[in-house]
Amino acid sequence: MTGYADYAGSRLRARAVVGRVVSVVPPLTEAIAFSCPEKLVGARGWCTHPAELDVVRVRSTKNPDLEAIGRLLSDLAVANTEENRTVDIDILRAIRRHGRDRCSVLLRLGKHTTNGRSSP
């Protein structure tokens, strides 16, 4: 594992070689699909480039399917504060920090942050 800081200064640990990536930011999805398509396993539903992108769709930037993202067990989830909600970014960070317990952490945090309402 290697330590990094994201652009917001939050510390995170990642594998030295990332194998699976989920992106919910369309321009970054396109860049990842171009540079290392075999690693991209999930993307926002409205990502239309490249046209042949064949990955699991995880809804939208403002309303990502966090449970689906957790089930994909990616090494890296790509999001940004310009397009994604802070609560979603916090949950994605927690999923990443808790390794194999990603889905249970996601469900606990999701219930806490949505007052028990399920995602549409």
Summary of the structure (lengths in Angstrom):
residues: 120
radius of gyration: 13.6
end to end distance: 35.3
largest distance: 39.5
contacts: 332
relative contact order: 0.16
helix: 38%
strand: 18%
